[in-house]
Every structure is written in structure tokens, then in C-alpha cells.
Amino acid sequence: MRLRPTGCGVTLSTRPLEAGEAAGAARRAALSFGSQPDEELVEQWRARIASGQVIGAVDDGEVLGHCRVTAVDHWFGGRRVPTQHIASVAVPPEHRGRGVASALMRALIIDGQRAGLGLSLLFPATTRLYRKLGWEHAGALQSYRLDARRATVGGPVMRAVDGDGDWAAILACYERCARATTAAAVRDDELWQRRREAPYAYVLPGATAGTVDAYVLFAHAHAPGDWQYTIQVEDWAATTADGLRAVVGLVAAHGTVGKDARFRDGVPDRWSLLLGEPDVRPDGGMFWMARGLDLPTAIACRGFPPGLSGTATLAVDDPLLDAASGPWRLEVAAGEGRLTPAADAEVMLDARAVGPLFTGFRSPAELAVAGVLLRGSQEALAWLTGAFAGPPPTLVDFF
Ligand SMILES: CC(C)(COP(=O)(O)OP(=O)(O)OC[C@H]1O[C@@H](n2cnc3c(N)ncnc32)[C@H](O)[C@@H]1OP(=O)(O)O)[C@@H](O)C(=O)NCCC(=O)NCCS
């Protein structure tokens, strides 16, 4: 795709990188993210290029920057919404500050909308770059820490995973959990392969044979010079009250040499619901960002609260994506939504408001106070609040 000049007069085009460009991609990635510029890294980028995931910004034949782009479904309201993942955005120091990354992102916005992806998601190392282009914080990836000796909640005892049948049940347990949350990813085989490498895996069998009500995958992590270890929870899920108590109770069972557990969950976390005191402490995390792309698809694919019905008209001030601007008529009934063209709009959104409104990370009132929901009656905002309400938008898989 040919792009207009950047602020510095550079005219960039974007295209998928080719096999012979893997070493350059690895160099840019190493320079940008501090990884080791070795043959293993080149091999990793060669594989990504071969699967068409790496898009470069090119000026007169020279690749000035690149990023990884993939399409992944995420659960919203119990249904799957196709999204664009952007990761590993890298411009080497000699080309920074000339608008290369911005030009690349502008091209991806148009590509993503044309591909029928509802939203674009990314983990930002800097907010400003993405915010200027319509992404906004739309959910959390949050880690917590709990002292093992304070995790005494009782609960049934989990057992070690035993074979492929248990793993099939773990995948099903994850999906039941993910469907009931906001924004969890539909995981692919590669991610599950990595999860299966966890040194320890435990399950709580369910009432029906071949099912589990909970699982925990973890490793032991030692700080230098510390004889005790941290239970590094790599993944967990629970679909019942017994399951949740079993997961937290497993941490307590480590409470001699295993001093604490580090785990990921939404904000607020669920483990705190079982504890008598506020012993779960936040321990690192970040807000991820979302941007609206193909809005009719995003609305048609997601689920809405089953008991809610009604309509609102809205428009989006999106200078980078005419196709998203509207005005639109949003109709919700029987758990489903539809976005169709309208004559005019009561609610006016800045492009940045779309991501956090869609995920429910920010209420319309908060977006209005921040100046990104530009106009709308109290009645319309109250209805939108209910339409997009749900569990806290959470990603636990960094990409
Ligand atoms: C971040 C990075 C991709 C930006 O690339 P770039 O081509 O220099 O970006 P642009 O010239 O398009 O800058 C666009 C905006 O991003 C912001 N930005 C760029 N670099 C920034 C930095 N280091 N810190 C804070 N903001 C920055 C600027 O606000 C700029 O807007 P401005 O016009 O108001 O100044 C590049 O510095 C890089 O590769 N860094 C290391 C890896 C990294 O952090 N990647 C991002 C992962 S999410």
C-alpha cells in the first residue's frame, strides 16, 4: 500500500516482508527490544515472514520499520469477534522520529477494516503513538501476588494432570471460562503447546467424566540467593466455586518452601473473593489498547446482555477511517446487535472512544469527562452503559 508523505517528507509504502529479509527484521527487533541478535532470532523472524505475519514500511526499496500482524478471535458477550493483533512494532534508532511507525499503523488500520476485523488490539510500550491514531486503553493485563500462608481457604484437593484426556478437558474448561469473560482470546494450538510445557499441571475433576472444573499450570521461580520459591502460575481457570477454592487452596498447600504465588487475573481479581483480608497485591501489569476497525462486524459478532433491547444513533469522528464514521444506528435485541447506516446521530464519539466503549473498560460518562465522547444525551449514555457492560475486560496472554 502506497502512503502519503510523513511529516518529514518520506513517502512510504507497506508490504509483507520476504524470506530474504529475515536477517534485517531480526536486527531491527534486537535493536528495538533488547533481544540477542543471534541465528535463533533470525530463524524466528524467518518463520513469521513465511506465514505472512510481518509487514514492513518501505522507502525506495529500503525497509525502515516493521511489525507483526495476526488475526485472532476474542470473546465478547459470549461470542467471537475477529480482531487484529499488532505486535513487535520496530523502527531502528536511525529511522525514528520521521513518522515511520505512524505510517505503518495507518496502513494497518485500513488493511484491518478491509479484512473485516472488528477491532485492533495491541500492548503499548508508548501510549502517544497509538492514541494519536485512534487506539485507547481498553482493558488490563494484571499480575498479582499472594503469600502462600494466607491462602488458607480449604476447598477440594486438585490432582496432577494425567494424559491427553485431561488436556482436552483443560482446553474445554478454558473455553467455558473465556466465553463468560470479556476479551479473552480464542487460543491456537501454538499457545496451548507452550502451556503444555509448564512443569506442573493440576486439575479438579468435574461431576461429569472427562471434564474439569478448574486447572492450574505452574512453575517454581527462585530469586537469586533465596531458598524459598515463588509459584509462578502460568495459566489457571475455574468454572465453579469449588474449582476456585481448589485453585487458591493449592497455593496454601505450598506454604512452607513455596512462599507466594504470582498469577494473572482481571481487575478486580477473583481470588480476593475467598480471602478474609486484602492479601492479594497487584504486582505489575499494563493496560492494553483497542481501536475500532470494521464496526458493523464488531457489533454483529459480539453478544449483548440478553435482557436488554433498544436503539441508539451514533457517529465516530475518525479521520483515518471513513468506513467507521457512520452515522450509525445501533439496535440491540435478544442478546444480539446490528449496526446499520443512519441519517444522523445523537451520540458523537472521537475514534479513541470506540475501543474502551466496546470492551466496557470505560463508561460513556467517563469517556465524556475525558473529552472523547463528544456529545450525547444522558438517556443515550445510560443505555450505552448497559449495552456494553460486562465482566472486566482482561487479557492474560501477552502477544
Ligand atoms: C516506538 C517506535 C516504534 C516509534 O517509531 P517512530 O517511527 O519513531 O514513530 P513516529 O515517528 O511515527 O512517532 C509517532 C509518535 O510516537 C511518539 N513516539 C515515538 N517515539 C517515542 C518514544 N520513544 N517515546 C514516546 N513517544 C514516542 C511520538 O509522540 C510521535 O508523535 P509526535 O509526532 O507527537 O512526536 C520506535 O521508537 C521503536 O521502535 N522503539 C523501540 C521498540 C518499541 O518501543 N516498539 C513499540 C512497541 S508497542
The ligand as a Gaussian input file, in Angstrom:
#p B3LYP/6-31G(d) Opt

LIG

0 1
 C        8.160000       3.368000      19.283000
 C        8.717000       3.375000      17.885000
 C        8.089000       2.220000      17.115000
 C        8.293000       4.700000      17.237000
 O        8.710000       4.698000      15.877000
 P        8.856000       6.076000      15.078000
 O        8.887000       5.757000      13.637000
 O        9.964000       6.856000      15.615000
 O        7.496000       6.780000      15.466000
 P        6.870000       8.060000      14.746000
 O        7.956000       8.907000      14.188000
 O        5.797000       7.626000      13.834000
 O        6.262000       8.788000      16.008000
 C        4.903000       8.896000      16.205000
 C        4.604000       9.376000      17.593000
 O        5.043000       8.420000      18.529000
 C        5.552000       9.043000      19.665000
 N        6.838000       8.457000      19.977000
 C        7.730000       7.977000      19.117000
 N        8.786000       7.513000      19.793000
 C        8.533000       7.713000      21.087000
 C        9.248000       7.458000      22.269000
 N       10.460000       6.898000      22.242000
 N        8.696000       7.810000      23.444000
 C        7.479000       8.396000      23.483000
 N        6.758000       8.662000      22.383000
 C        7.295000       8.335000      21.205000
 C        5.746000      10.475000      19.371000
 O        4.827000      11.153000      20.220000
 C        5.323000      10.672000      17.951000
 O        4.376000      11.672000      17.922000
 P        4.788000      13.228000      17.726000
 O        4.643000      13.396000      16.261000
 O        3.768000      13.878000      18.564000
 O        6.174000      13.398000      18.220000
 C       10.256000       3.285000      17.849000
 O       10.771000       4.292000      18.681000
 C       10.772000       1.940000      18.326000
 O       10.918000       1.004000      17.548000
 N       11.051000       1.828000      19.626000
 C       11.559000       0.590000      20.241000
 C       10.527000      -0.536000      20.218000
 C        9.169000      -0.111000      20.727000
 O        9.024000       0.525000      21.761000
 N        8.115000      -0.503000      19.979000
 C        6.762000      -0.215000      20.305000
 C        6.189000      -1.453000      20.915000
 S        4.485000      -1.214000      21.298000

